Amino acid sequence: MIGQKTEKPWFLYLIKTNKNSLYTGITTDVRRRFHEHQYTKKGAKALRGKCPLTLVFCAQVSTHSDALKAEAWIKAQNKYVKQALISGKTKLDYKHKLVDIKSITTK
């Protein structure tokens, strides 16, 4: 095990804007990335001027590859599928673990 590099966990997240649109992204640190989206110029251009933002879904996935695939799948879905995912009525096809959003948005 010495010398083996352990991959950081990857997270898939959805953010709702003040216009009720949904933004999908991936990161290794959801708290940092959400803060960047809300308060810095490091956030996605698609979210600028659309605050306040609300983190509505977060799931930990196994690998960066799975995170990219899940992100692409979600971005290809319509708003009804995304809402079903947020409400728990549908699930990702990738091995994942749901993350408590309150643990991310509060310190």
C-alpha positions as CSV (number, residue, x, y, z in Angstrom):
1,M,0.0,0.0,0.0
2,I,3.0,2.3,0.4
3,G,3.3,4.6,-2.6
4,Q,-0.3,4.1,-3.8
5,K,-2.2,7.2,-4.4
6,T,-5.7,7.3,-3.1
7,E,-8.2,9.2,-5.3
8,K,-10.2,11.9,-3.5
9,P,-13.9,11.3,-3.4
10,W,-15.9,13.0,-6.2
11,F,-19.3,14.7,-5.7
12,L,-22.0,15.5,-8.2
13,Y,-24.3,18.4,-7.2
14,L,-27.2,20.4,-8.4
15,I,-27.8,24.1,-7.6
16,K,-31.1,25.9,-8.0
17,T,-30.9,29.6,-9.0
18,N,-33.2,32.5,-8.2
19,K,-34.9,31.9,-11.5
20,N,-35.5,28.2,-10.6
21,S,-33.1,26.9,-13.2
22,L,-30.8,24.0,-12.3
23,Y,-27.0,23.9,-12.7
24,T,-25.1,20.6,-12.5
25,G,-21.5,20.3,-11.6
26,I,-18.8,18.0,-10.1
27,T,-16.1,18.6,-7.6
28,T,-14.0,17.1,-4.8
29,D,-15.1,19.7,-2.3
30,V,-18.7,20.7,-2.5
31,R,-18.5,23.3,0.3
32,R,-15.6,25.2,-1.4
33,R,-17.2,25.0,-4.8
34,F,-20.6,26.2,-3.6
35,H,-18.9,29.1,-1.9
36,E,-17.1,29.9,-5.1
37,H,-20.3,29.9,-7.1
38,Q,-22.0,32.2,-4.7
39,Y,-19.3,34.7,-3.7
40,T,-16.2,34.6,-6.1
41,K,-15.3,35.0,-9.7
42,K,-14.1,31.4,-9.7
43,G,-17.7,30.2,-9.9
44,A,-19.4,29.1,-13.1
45,K,-20.2,32.0,-15.5
46,A,-23.7,30.4,-16.0
47,L,-24.5,31.2,-12.3
48,R,-23.3,34.8,-12.2
49,G,-26.1,37.3,-11.3
50,K,-28.5,34.5,-10.4
51,C,-28.0,34.5,-6.6
52,P,-29.2,33.5,-4.2
53,L,-28.2,29.9,-5.0
54,T,-29.6,26.8,-3.3
55,L,-27.8,23.5,-3.2
56,V,-30.6,21.0,-3.8
57,F,-28.8,17.7,-4.5
58,C,-25.4,16.2,-3.7
59,A,-24.1,12.7,-4.1
60,Q,-20.7,11.1,-3.6
61,V,-19.6,8.9,-6.5
62,S,-16.8,6.4,-6.7
63,T,-14.5,8.0,-9.3
64,H,-13.8,11.1,-11.4
65,S,-14.9,9.1,-14.4
66,D,-18.2,8.2,-12.8
67,A,-18.7,11.8,-11.8
68,L,-18.2,13.0,-15.4
69,K,-20.6,10.3,-16.8
70,A,-23.3,11.1,-14.2
71,E,-22.9,14.8,-14.9
72,A,-23.3,14.3,-18.6
73,W,-26.3,12.1,-18.0
74,I,-28.0,14.6,-15.8
75,K,-27.3,17.5,-18.2
76,A,-29.0,15.5,-20.9
77,Q,-32.2,15.1,-18.9
78,N,-35.3,17.3,-18.8
79,K,-36.3,19.3,-15.7
80,Y,-38.8,16.6,-14.7
81,V,-36.2,13.9,-14.4
82,K,-33.9,16.3,-12.5
83,Q,-36.8,17.1,-10.1
84,A,-37.4,13.4,-9.6
85,L,-33.7,12.9,-8.8
86,I,-33.8,15.8,-6.3
87,S,-37.0,14.5,-4.6
88,G,-35.6,10.9,-4.5
89,K,-38.2,9.5,-6.9
90,T,-35.5,8.4,-9.3
91,K,-31.9,7.4,-8.8
92,L,-28.6,7.7,-10.6
93,D,-27.4,4.6,-12.5
94,Y,-24.0,5.1,-10.9
95,K,-22.8,3.8,-7.6
96,H,-23.3,6.7,-5.2
97,K,-24.1,7.8,-1.7
98,L,-26.4,10.7,-1.0
99,V,-24.9,13.6,1.0
100,D,-26.8,15.6,3.6
101,I,-27.0,19.0,2.1
102,K,-27.4,20.7,5.5
103,S,-23.9,19.4,6.5
104,I,-22.5,21.3,3.5
105,T,-24.4,24.6,3.6
106,T,-24.0,25.1,7.4
107,K,-20.8,25.2,9.4
